[in-house]
Amino acid sequence: MTGILRNRWWVVAASVMGLIVGSGAINVFAFGVFLKPVTADLGIGRGAFGAGLVLNSLLTAAGCIPLGWALDRYGTRRVMIPGILLFALAAASYSMLTASPAVIFLLFGIAGLFGGFQTPVAYATVLSKWFDKERGLALGIAMAGVGLGVALVPQISAQLIEAFGWRLAYVGLGVTILVLAWLPVTIFVREPSEDSATPRAERAPSAALPGMTAREAFASWRFWALTVAFLLGVAAINGTLTQIVALLTDRGVPVQAAVQALSASGLAIILGRMLCGWCLDRFSGTVVAICFFIVPMCGIALLASGATGAVPILGAVLCGMGIGAEVDLMAFFTSRYFGLRAYGKIYGMMFAFFSLFTGVGPYISGASFDAYHSYTPIFMIFEGMLVVTCLLFLPLGAYRYPPLAREVHGKTRSAIA
């Protein structure tokens, strides 16, 4: 790369594009659009089709662990370029679905195995090496791509289905992944050590980067404090957001208005990620984290109040800002408390636990409603979970690997030496 294309912000731009068609948007949010046409055409139940998604989610979460190891061992490009290609082919292979449970589980399983390549793990790993003082902002902008994917991928899927039918629509999603993720990553994503503009003497292998080994991090109480904090947070916030449409329609709110409240939370996810990233570069991370988890506590309280009008929409927006900030905080804290030496392994492990718990909140919310015919009891439990999350941030203390005072050649010293 020459001239302006060497600018590290192109890595951020490519990350945004790639995360628009991340595994969550393709495997989870597009799923709802394909649900009716696929099940109607194949003559299968929605539960049978949904069972494949459960397997998919489990395998994607599990795949983040070896992915992190591969990123640290082989570098980002060597892992992501073939990985995204495999994920695109896996998404296109959904076009071969049949009514056979074996085929459903096989195709969803393959997509789950390769889905880890399109989680934030790989993108956060490379961005943390490129950015130091502006790391929070870079991560926040990149992770906003996930929110854009939530908004755009279902619409793209619906248009493809209407124009070509569901089988070719899946092929179209595969092509979309190649265009939006594989191509930008191939052109722009690289590590500082691979940049020809960096003098050879300043290039360093992963082992030379500052930071703990994975073994040291996993033995640290901070790793488990952060992991539990984020698990409780995602369970509480997801458990609330996924019930908003049902909660509001139970109160007599029209379906269209209820969906608008959920859409507002999606936009808040994007805002929350960018605002959180900006704040992390300027203020204490623990203070930022606590503030961003108090925000969804207020949102859940508004939803539990039973108020109507604009109040539920505000509650949904506040919850959206909380979940939007959470992935940013996880990626940022991993780099600041454990360093970059084994970043992929450490963040991959934490993100795997995080992914597994994204479905716990919705499940216990539904179970609570079935038992009490109200969301209020579980919302009170969620408030308590978020209080515990905030308390777990308090003893973290100062960063072990704080930002360096200056940058070299337009790149942070921690990234190249």
Number of C-alpha atoms within 10 A of each C-alpha: 11 8 7 9 12 15 14 21 17 18 25 26 18 23 31 27 26 30 27 27 29 28 29 24 23 26 20 17 18 23 18 14 18 19 15 14 15 22 17 11 11 13 11 15 14 13 10 15 19 16 14 20 21 16 18 26 26 16 22 27 24 21 21 31 22 14 24 27 19 18 24 23 17 11 22 21 20 14 18 23 17 14 19 25 20 20 27 29 21 23 27 23 18 24 18 13 18 17 16 12 14 11 15 20 20 17 22 27 22 21 29 28 23 26 30 30 27 27 27 27 27 27 27 30 27 26 26 26 25 26 25 25 18 17 24 29 25 27 30 31 23 30 32 25 24 29 24 20 26 24 17 16 22 20 14 17 23 17 13 19 19 10 11 12 16 23 19 17 23 27 21 21 23 23 18 17 28 21 16 19 26 24 18 19 25 16 14 21 26 21 20 23 21 15 15 12 13 16 11 11 8 13 17 15 13 22 14 13 19 17 21 21 17 19 11 13 21 17 10 13 11 20 22 15 17 19 22 17 23 26 24 22 29 24 25 32 30 22 23 27 23 17 17 21 19 13 21 21 15 12 11 10 16 12 14 10 15 20 18 14 23 21 18 18 28 26 19 23 28 24 21 28 31 24 20 28 27 19 17 24 18 13 10 13 24 21 14 19 24 18 15 24 23 19 18 27 25 16 26 25 17 19 24 20 12 13 11 14 9 9 16 25 25 19 26 28 26 28 31 30 28 30 29 29 27 23 22 29 24 20 28 24 23 25 28 20 20 26 25 28 21 29 32 31 28 30 28 30 26 26 26 22 18 23 21 17 20 20 17 17 25 20 14 15 25 17 14 17 16 11 10 11 11 16 20 19 14 22 22 15 12 25 21 15 21 24 18 15 24 21 14 20 19 12 10 18 12 12 16 14 18 14 18 11 9 12 16 13 10 12 19 23 20 23 25 26 17
